[in-house]
C-alpha cells in the first residue's frame, strides 16, 4: 500500500504541481487510513470496502477530530483511489460513491507569452546542458505532455518528417502529438550536439539524458524546470504541469477547438479539458466587452 501511496504522492507533486506542504498533508491522511486498515487486518487495497472507509471516518469523529479534518481525510482517500483506478492499478473505486464536499486539487499558474519567452530563452545554449534544457522546455510547451510521458520518450518516438511524437499516456493509451517548428529545431540541435555528450558510449534510446547516460526521471525534470524559472526571474511556482496547463490555455486563447485540445492532452473526458482551460479570464473579459450591450 505504501508503494502505491508514494507513487500517488509523487504524481501530486511532480505532475500536478502541488506544494511539498500539501503533499505531506495527503501523506499524513493516508498513513492514518493505512493504520486503520492494518487494525482491520486488511492485506491490500483490493480488499478495502466502503464499510472500511465509513468505519475509519466514524472513528475519526468519535476521537474528537473536527468536521473539516474528517472531510479532508475523506477527500484524500477519494483522490487516492481515483488515481489508482484511472491508472489501472485498482479494478474498482470503492470510494467514488461516498459523497463529500467538492475540493479541487488546484491548478498551477499559467505563464504569459512573455514569461514563456523568458523561460525558454534562459538556458545557456553555449553548453550541452543548456541545449538539452532548451529542447526539453520547448517540447513541453509545444506538446503539453505530462512529465511522466516526457521522461519516458525515446529517440524512436520522434517523427521529424511530420513534426510529431508518439507517447504512451494514462491507461497505456498511445497517442500522436504534434510539435512546432521551434521545438523541432531545438530537438535536432540537442540530438546532434548535446545528447552524444550525455550518452557517451551508451546505446540507450531514452531521449533526455543527464551525465553518465542516466535517463532524466520526472523528479530531475521538475528540478531543472524550477531552477530555470527562478533563474529567469519568474516569481510563479513553475513545474512541468505549469507548461502543460499553459499549452492548453494558450491554444484555447487562439480559439483552438476544445475537442482538439482534449485529444492532444490525452484526456478521456472533455470535462477534464474544460477544467484545464478555464483560466483565460482576459479572453473572457474581451469577449464580454465586445458583445455585452452594457459593457
Secondary structure, DSSP 8 states (H G I E B T S, - for coil): -HHHHHHHHHIIIIIS---HHHHHHHHHHHHHHHHHHHHTT--SGGG--HHHHHHHHHHHHHTT--HHHHHHHHHHHHHHHHHHHHTTS-S--TTTTS--------------HHHHHHHHHHS-TTSHHHHHHHHHHHHHHHH---HHHHHH-BGGGEETTTTEEEEE-GGG-EEEEE--HHHHHHHHHIIIIIHHHHHTT----BSSB-GGG-B--HHHHHHHHHHHHHHTT--S---HHHHHHHHHHHHHHTT--HHHHHHHHT-SSHHHHHHHT---HHHHHHHHHHH-TT-
